[in-house]
Amino acid sequence: MSLRVGSARIWRIALGVVAVLSCVAMIPLAVASHQESQAAIAAVIGVPCAAVGLVVTRRQQDNPLGWLFLILALCQFVATDGDTYALLAYRLGHHHLPFGPVALALNQTWGPSLELFVVVVLLFPDGRLPSRFWRATLRVYGALFAAELVATGVATASALAAHPIRVDGNGGLATVDQPAGWFNAVQAPLMLGVLVLALAFIVRQALSWRRAAGERRQQLKWLASGAAVSLTCLILGGTFGQGGPRTILAVVGFLGWFGIAALPVSIGVAILKYRLYEIDRIISRTLAYAIVTGLLVGVYAGLVLLATEVLRFSSPVAVAASTLVAAALFNPVRRRVQHAVDRRFNRARYDAERMVTAFAARLQDAVDTDAVRADLTGMVHTALEPTHVSVWLRQ
């Protein structure tokens, strides 16, 4: 089959190949510059984005979300390549390496690429905006984004023209990563405008969820769940990920970055409508286990403090006893919490279990086969709403 230059398939293959090559190049560069954690963060964000982008562009060529995901993944890999390469060239003594200024320029694509996530949220799930107001709002966002790119490009060019070139510990240009002067005066209002419009995009999807029903509502549930996990993990990573490498909080912050992958994965599932209606079960199970974990951790800590500080038991005995109590409470607490969570977040399972339990209780005292048949037929109609039901009883 012939391929036209500029066709969707050509662009998909080209972007995919460049993304794979830049991701592969990221590994030795990160090891040589001792930036393995940065490479891991870029991979955990970029790889899901690239996978979702390739699948969506293959199945829905007209959906711009797939192309946005491919560009976002490519920017993550290329920016990390530039970061690690610049560290080698300017901070770790490998001054003979060529293309150092190119690496510093590529490093500046990391931050703007994350702003594409907001455009993905606005255009979710089919890439179309039926309202003229939101189309105009998207144009304003694009103008602010373009102005931010131009300002960053001018600041980067000025920093590269200066001698000596100042590179910070993260492999970026110091005057760009810590803006001052005219660049700070221009960048601050642009970023404020981008933030305001980003919040407006999120509010738009929240309002549409209230009016949605059926399949569309399930898609928005996937989006909201992935966004909630990603936002929580982004806060953890940004707050604690800058600490010392051996502290527990730093480990939590580093692992928090991995949760950002929840957003592209959830959006990919929602766009492709793969196991779409599993979201209610996922939400209820996640909430239930989070609540159970919090309760048992609290019980465990309380028992340890009670045994060691009040009753004066030895520490190993208190820890062992508290562990046994927490383990014994796990299943009873999980069942009760899961039932309460299903009642609020997974009504289908809650209602089905309630109807089956009620039918089983009635069946224990039933002797009339006609009554049992009618009761069974009514329960199946209520629970599953089939178009036809027939019951066969063996004589």
N, C-alpha and C positions, 0 to 999 in steps of 0.2 A: 504494500500500500504506500503510495507516495505521500510525502509530508510537505505541506506548503510552508515556506519561510514565514514566520510570524503566526503560525497556527497555535491553537491552545496546547496541542500535544507537544510541539517543539518547545514552547515556553515551559511547560511542565517538566519535560525531560532536562532542559537546560538548568532550570532552577534547582531541580532535584540533584543533578550531578554536582553543581557548585556547592550545594548544602552538604552533600556527603563528603566531598573533598575537603572543605573547610572544617568539617567536624573531625575528620580523620587527622588533619594537620594540627588540630587543637591539642591532641593527646601528647605528642612529643614536645611541643612548645610549652605546654603546662608543666610537664615533668622537668624540663630543663630550667624553667624559671621558678620552680617551686610554687606554682599556682594551681595545684591540683583541685583545691576547693572551688576556685573560680570556674575552672573547666567543668566540674561536676554540676555546678549551678546552671551554667549555660546549656549543658547537655540535657538536664532534667526539664528545662523550659523549652529548648529548641527541638529536641527529638520528638516529643509529642506533637508540637506545632507542625513540624515537617511531615510527620505521618498523617495527621489529620488533613493538612493541606494537599498532599498528594492524592489521598483517597477522594476528597471532596472535588478537587479539580478534575479528577478522572470521571466521576459520576455526575457531577453537576458543573459543567464548564462555565455556565453563565453566572454561577454564584460567586460573587467577589470574595466571600469569606475564605474560600480555599486559597486564593492567591494572596490574601493578606496574611494568612498563616504561613505560607511558604516564605514570603518576604520577611516576616517576623523571625522565623527560624534562621534564615540566612544571616540576618543582622546580628543575632545572638552569637552565631559561630564566628562570623567575620570580626566582630568587635572583640571577642575573646582572643582570637588569633592576633589581632593588632595589639591588644593589651600585653599578652605574654611576649610577643616579639619585641615590643618597645622596651620592656623590662630587660630583656637580654641585651639589646643594643645600647641602652642608655644608662642602665643601673647596675648591670652585672658584669661589666667589663668587656663585652663582645662588641667593641666599637667598629670592628671591621665589617660587620653585617650591613648589607645595603638595604635600601628602601625603608629606613627608619622613619622618615617623615610620613610615608604612606601608611605605615602601621599606626602611627599616632592619629592620623586622620580617620582611619577605619575604626579606631577605638571609640570615636565619638558617636557611632551609630547605636550603641547599646541603650542609652537612655531614651532617645526618640522612638526606638522600636517598641518599647513597652507601651508607649502612647497609642500604638495601633490596636492594643487590646480593647481600648474604649470604643474604637470604631467598629470592631467586631461585635461588641455588645449592642451597639446601636442598630447595626444591620442584621442582627440575628432574627430569624433563622434562614431566610431566603435571600438576603442581600438587597431587598427592595424596601423603599420608604413610600407608603401610599400618601402621606401627608406632605403638602407643599411647605408647611412650616418646618418640618424636620429636615427636608431636603435643603432648605435655606440655612438651617442651623448647621448642617453638616458642611456646607460650603464655608461658613464662617470658621468652623473648626479647622478645615483644611487650610484656610488662609493663615490662621494663627500658627498652625503646625509648619507651614512653609516659611513663614517669617522667622520662626524659631530655628529652623534648619539654616536659613541664610545667615542669621546672626551668629550661630555656632560656627558656620563655615568661615565667616570673616574673622571671628576670634581665633579660630584654629590657624588660619593662614597667617595672622599677625604673630601668633605665638611661635609658629614654625620659622618665620622670618627673623625672629630675635636670636641673638647669640649671647650666651649659650642657651640652648633649648632646655627648659626646666621640666623635668618629668617627675611626677610624684611616685609614691610607693606602690600605687595601683597600676602603674603603667600608662597613665594619662597625662595630658598637658596640665601643669599646675595652674596656669592662668585661666584655663577653661573649666576645670573641675572645681576651682574655688573662684568664681567670677568676681570681678571688681571693676570699678570705673564704668565706662559706657556700656560694657557687656552686661554688667549686673543691672544697670538701669533699664536696659531693653528686655533682658530675659525675665526679670521678675514679673512685670505685668503680662507678658506673653504666657508664662506658666500659670499665672493666676487665671487668665481667661480660659486656658486649656482645662484647668481643674474645674472651673465652674461649669463649662459645657460637658465635661465628663460626668459630673454629678447629674446634670440634666438628662443625659443619655440613660443613666441608670434609673432615674425616676421614671422616664418614659416606659422602660420595660416593666417596672413595678406596677405602673398604672395599667398597662396592657394586660398584665397577669390577672388583675381583678375582673376584667371584662372577658377574658378568654375562657374557653371551655374545650373539653375533649382533648384531641391530640395537641392542639396549640398550647393548652394549659400544661400538659405533661412536658412539652419542650421547654417552656419557661421555667418549670420546676428544675429541670436539669441545669439550665443556665444559672438559676439562683443558687442551687446547691454548689455547683462548681465555683461560682464567684465568691460565695461565703467562705468556702475552704481556702481558696487562693488568697482572699483578703486577709483572713486570719493568719495564714502562713507568711504572707508578705510582712505583716506587722511583727510577727515573731522574728523573721529573718532580719528585718531592718533594725529592730530594737536590740536584739541579743546577739546577732551574727557578727557584730564588730568587736566583741569582747576578746579576752585572752583565749588562745587556742586550747587550753587545758581546763577551762572552767565548764561546769555543767550547763550554764546558761548559754555559753558560746556554742556548745554542741546542739542544744535545743534550737538556737537561732539558725545554725547551719542546716539542720534537718528541716527547719521551717521552709527554707527556699524550695525544697522538693515538692511541697504541697501546691506550689503555683501550677504544676502540671495538671491539677484538677480542672482548671478552667478550659484549656483546649480539649481535654479528653471529654468532658461533659458536653461541650459544644459540638464536638464531632459526633457523639452518640445522638444528640438531639437533632442535628441536621440530617443524619443518615437514617434516623428513626429506628435504630437498632436497640431492641429490648427497651423500648421507650417507657413502657408502663412498669418497669422494675424500679422506678425512682421512688415510689412510695415505700416499697419494702426497704430500699437502701437507706432512706432517710430515717425510717422508724428504727431499723437495726443500729444505725450509727448513733442516734440519740440515746437509744436504750443502753448501749454498751458504754457510751460516754458518761451517762448518769450513774450506771452501776459502778464503773471504775472510780468515779469521784466519791461515791458513798463508801465503797470498801476501803479506799485509801484513807478517807477520814476516820472510819472505824478502826482501821489498823493503827494509824498514828495515835488516835485517842487511847486505845488499849495499851500501846507501848508506853505512852506517857503516864497513864494511870498505874501500870504495873511497876515502872521504874522509879517514878517520882513520889507517888503516894503510898503504894504498898511495899515499896523497897525490895522488889524481887530483883534477882540478878538479870543483867541485860540479855544474855543468850536465852534464858528461860522465858523472859517476857516477849522477845521477838518470836520464838517458836510458838508460844501459845497464841499470840496475836495472829500469826500466819495461819494457824489451824482454824481459828474462829472466822477469819476472813474467807478462807477457802470453804468452810461449811456454809457460810451465808450466801455464797455466790449464786447457786442455782435458785433458791427461794426468792432472793432479791431480784434476780434477772427475770424470773417469770412474772412477778408482780409489776416490775417497771415496764417490761415489754408489753404487758396487757394494757397498762395505762397509756403508753406511748402510741400503741396501735389504735386505741380508741380515738386519739386526736389526729394522728398523721397517717394512719393506714386503715381507713374505715372499711375497705373492702374485706380485708382479712378479719377484722374485728367483727363485722356484721355476719360474715360467713360462719365463723366459729360460734357465734352466739346462736345462730339459727340451727346449726348442726347439733349443738348441745341441747337446745330446747326440743328438737325433734327426737333425739335419743332418749330424753327423759319421758316424752309422751309415748314412745314406742315400747317402753318397759311395761306399761299397763294396758297396751292395746291388744285386743283379741279379734277384732273385726277386720278382716283383710280389706274390705272395701274402704273402711275408714283410714287404714294405713296407706292404701294406694292413693286416696285423695289427699291425705296429708303430705305424702312424699311428692306428689305432683305439684302441690301448691308451694312447697318449700323450694323445689328446683326452679319453678317459675320465678319466685321472688329473688332467689340468689343469683341465678344465671341468665334469666330472661331469654330462654331459647324460643325459636319460632315454633317448635313442635316437641311435645313430650309424650312418650308412650311407656307404659309399665306392663311387663309381662310377668305373670305369676305362674309358677309351675303347679299343676294340679297334684 
